[in-house]
Structure formats: structure tokens, C-alpha cells
Amino acid sequence: MKIRTGIDGLDEITKGGLVENSIVLLSGCGGAGKTILASQFLVNNAAETGEKGLFITMEEGRSNIINSLPGGLKKTLDQNEDKVWFLDLSTIRQLSSPDANKDDIASSVLNVEIILEIIETWVEEKGIQRLVLDGIASFGLLYEKSTEFRNALFRIVAKLKALHITTIITTEINDQDRLSRLGVEEFVTDAIIRITHVSGRRYVEVLKMRGSDFISGRHSCEITNDGARVFPILKPGMDIPKTDTRISTGISGLNNMTDGGFFKGDAILVSGSAGTGKTTMALQFIDEAARNGKKSIYIGFEENPMELKRNAAGFGIDLEGYEKKGLVQILYNIPSQLDPNKHGQEIARSLEGVERVVIDTISDYDIVCQESGLKNFLNNLVILFKNHNITSLMTVETDELMGITTLSNQGASNIVDGIIMLRYVEIGSEMKKAMNILKLRGAKHKQEIKEYEITSKGIVIEDKFVGMEGVLTGSPRKSITDRVEKFFD
């Protein structure tokens, strides 16, 4: 049986919470948020279910702990002071000072007995159901041998299980590769949760949970006014609906090139350098849905919402009006401040009733996603959209203005269903724009390279480049047939 942790997101990655009557090791570096997370385990559930909890601190003073809690969490604690108690045993640290009698094993045993007696008394008198032992490593400093500390922990664990109490034990680590401070704690507990604080970002990782499945990986965590909040890694399901339904691209010429539009639920990548019209195409894609009463999400990084609305109005697209009607939701993010897991969860919570999603541009994910995890992140986003039968259009920035172009360095080209390439070409000392469809799964798309213009009504696709070859190389020239005919003429 599982019991909820009361921590937003943690119950999701533990698939329902902690196993009842289990002993959980919560390890992390100083300042990572262990004490806050452990406090929430007691406080939030006291508020939600009335379960009583005891927080025993062996290292930091009681007043320091309570005063350091976020304002919202402290308020909840004040409202449930008859259900949650903080007990200060931090004076036990004095026994590990250089003046302590290390040869007096009896004092170590006595302290174990004291701890066990305290716990049992509180359980019997107050009806404690949840317990936190904060700073267990300080207790371990009483022992010269790890075997002695391990035996003491085994005694504590055995008593807690006999009392049927679900417990979190916290320990501080200085080395991110370690699971505990003294190298003993992880062997006597049923579950291990590690919280890390790296480069200003916090992550929560479940490493072990006996008797239960969990979502592995590093999940994002932030400390808010109400306490810790966890943002799980996107783990979309594999139930992908199949459909032959077509939806309009919003550009009549592109509908013709795609033989009727995109398949509903497909993921389309639009690749091009700056100024080729990627955002314009994305806006027309959104506009087509809104004009038919369908909802869309626009995920943007380059232009803030005010700029985006202004630029859309220049093409006759009333983005602000659509937003007020609830037909378009704009999710704007500053790339350098983006947390991929939090971002993914924000998107996932916004997909109800949505037909189309635009991401403009996935190139900005390079800033926050490590190379090894970028492709997985994009792949999970695509699958998430497919789970909801949502058609997605993602833009990607290319460096080359003309010449041979690399589609993207995000590894997205093989996880999407269609690729549209936009590029500049020079013809007769004049810069023109060319569009072609590199792939479109399941559709017999046009192979021609079409010229297009960006007008006051958006992208308008014109005729293909007749009698020209080498257009995509950026060095178009008359075709060999035309050159031979001109020679004989």
C-alpha cells in the first residue's frame, strides 16, 4: 500500500507515494532542500489527512528549522500545530566532540535506547504515523566503527517497522557520487531519494524503492513559498491514435504541395535561416485553427507575446483576439531561464482540447538541454503531442543563408513526420525564397522546389523554378537542356 508524500510531483515519480511502513533515505548536499522536503512530508499530510507526524532533529536546532521553512509551509504548520511536532536532539552532537569518551560503548548504546524510547513514547501518546529523523549522520559520529553504527541503525529501523511508522531519514553528502555521508545509511533503508543542487538548479532522483516501481531519472525541483515542488521528466504513453484525417496548413499553396494538408497528429519540422518565414508559417498554421474555432498553443522563445501579437497583426492575424477567446495560448519562455522538466510539465498540463501546437524555435532548447538529453526531450514532446492527437509544427534555425544546409543539430529530423525547408537563393542578382518538402510520411507530396513570397497576407507560394537547377545549393543556373538549346540557337 502507498501513502502520499504530499509533495507536488514526488507522488507522480514514486507512482503514488511511499510504501507504507517503509524507511526512506533522503540524501543531498547542504542547502539542497532536504529539511524542507522532509517537513512537507509531515505538514502537508497533517493538513490533508489529519495524520500526525514527529520531526526529530539531530543536527540543526528546532527554531532554526522552523524559521527557515518557506512562508506558506510555515503557515500550514502553524495551522496544524496539534498534529506535527518538532523535537530537538541536536545536543547529541556534543557527544561526538574531541572531549567525548569514545571508549564508552555504553554511552552509544544508551543513546540508541534513548532515541527508541522517545519514538515509542511519542507514538503511544500522540498517535504518530509519520516520522522524520533529520541529520542521522551526526548520530553516526558517535561510533568509531561503521559496523557499530550499522547495528544501531538496524535497531532503530526494526523498532520503526514494529511500530508501523513510515519514516524519512535525512543525511548530508558532500560527494554527488555518494548516497550517504558515512556509507552505511543506504544499506538499512527500503528506499533512497537523492536531491542535488547543481549550478543553481535542483534535481530529485529516486534510486531505490523496494516493493514499488518508480520513474527513474533526474527530475527538476524548485523551492517555492509552499515548499518543494517536483517536475517529473516527461514520460508519454505509447498509445498513439492512427488517423487519415487531413488538416489545412493555413497556406493554400502548401496544402497543394502536401496533397491536402498535414495528417492530424503528425509532427512537422520547418527548417530555415533567419528571415525565411518560419514564424510566419507558424502563425498561419495557428490562424487556420482559430478561424475554425479550434484551440492551439504557441510556445515561443524569440519574440515576447507583445511583439508576437504585433507582428501577427501585420499579416492580418488577430492573435490577441484569439487569446482572449481562449483559442490560442501563448507560452513564452526566456531560454536561459528554462528548466526542461518544468517546461515539459507546463506543456503537458495545457493540452486539453488542443488541436495544434507550435514550438518556435527548438533551436533554443540547445541552451538548456545537454546534448545527450536533447533528442530524448524532443522525442518525448512529439510522442506527447501524438498521444493527444495534436498536430505539431516545430521550427529550427539553420546557420547557412545559402548553399548546402544542415537541417538541424537537434537530431529532430528523424523523429518528425514531415520536413519543410525554407531557404534563400540568388537568381539574376536578386534574392528569392525557395521552399521544398523533403519528406512527408504517408503522403504523396509534391517534389518541386517552389518560389514563395512573404506578403501582407503571409506566405504566398508561387510557381516552381522552371528551367533552373542547383537551386538548393544556392548557386542556381540554367538547366543543361536550356543551355544546349541556347547553344544551338
C-alpha positions, 0 to 999 in steps of 0.5 A: 500500500502507498501513502502520499508524500504530499509533495507536488510531483514526488507522488507522480515519480514514486507512482503514488507515494511511499510504501507504507511502513517503509524507511526512506533515505533522503540524501543531498548536499547542504542547502539542497532542500532536504529539511524542507522536503522532509517537513512537507512530508509531515505538514502537508499530510497533517493538513490533508489527512489529519495524520500526525507526524514527529520531526526529530532533529539531530543536527540543526536546532528546532527554531532554526528549522522552523524559521527557515521553512518557506512562508506558506509551509510555515503557515500550514504548520502553524495551522496544524500545530496539534498534529506535527511536532518538532523535537530537538536532539541536536545536543547529541552532537556534543557527544561526538566532540574531541572531549567525548569518551569514545571508549564508552560503548555504553554511552552509544548504546544508551543513546540508541535506547534513548532515541527508541524510547522517545519514538515509542513514547511519542507514538503511544501518546500522540498517535504518530504515523509519520516520522522524520529523523533529520541529520542521522549522520551526526548520530553516526559520529558517535561510533568509531566503527561503521559496523557499530553504527550499522547495528544501531541503525538496524535497531532503530529501523526494526523498532520503526517497522514494529511500530508501523511508522513510515519514516524519512531519514535525512543525511548530508553528502558532500560527494554527488557520487555518494548516497550517504555521508558515512556509507552505511545509511543506504544499506538499512533503508527500503528506499533512497531519494537523492536531491542535488543542487547543481549550478543553481538548479535542483534535481530529485532522483529516486534510486531505490524503492523496494516493493514499488516501481518508480520513474527513474531519472533526474527530475527538476525541483524548485523551492517555492513559498509552499515548499518543494515542488517536483517536475517529473521528466516527461514520460508519454504513453505509447498509445498513439491514435492512427488517423487519415484525417487531413488538416489545412496548413493555413497556406493554400499553396502548401496544402497543394504541395502536401496533397491536402494538408498535414495528417492530424497528429503528425509532427512537422519540422520547418527548417530555415535561416533567419528571415525565411518565414518560419514564424510566419508559417507558424502563425498561419498554421495557428490562424487556420485553427482559430478561424475554425474555432479550434484551440492551439498553443504557441510556445515561443522563445524569440519574440515576447507575446507583445511583439508576437501579437504585433507582428501577427497583426501585420499579416492580418492575424488577430492573435490577441483576439484569439487569446482572449477567446481562449483559442490560442495560448501563448507560452513564452519562455526566456531560454536561459531561464528554462528548466526542461522538466518544468517546461515539459510539465507546463506543456503537458498540463495545457493540452486539453482540447488542443488541436495544434501546437507550435514550438518556435524555435527548438533551436533554443532548447540547445541552451538548456538541454545537454546534448545527450538529453536533447533528442530524448526531450524532443522525442518525448514532446512529439510522442506527447503531442501524438498521444493527444492527437495534436498536430505539431509544427516545430521550427529550427534555425539553420546557420547557412543563408545559402548553399548546402544546409544542415537541417538541424543539430537537434537530431529532430529530423528523424523523429518528425513526420514531415520536413519543410525547408525554407531557404534563400537563393540568388537568381539574376542578382536578386534574392528569392525564397525557395521552399521544398518538402523533403519528406512527408510520411504517408503522403504523396507530396509534391517534389518541386522546389517552389518560389514563395513570397512573404506578403501582407497576407503571409506566405504566398507560394508561387510557381516552381523554378522552371528551367533552373537547377542547383537551386538548393545549393544556392548557386542556381543556373540554367538547366543543361537542356536550356543551355544546349538549346541556347547553344544551338540557337 
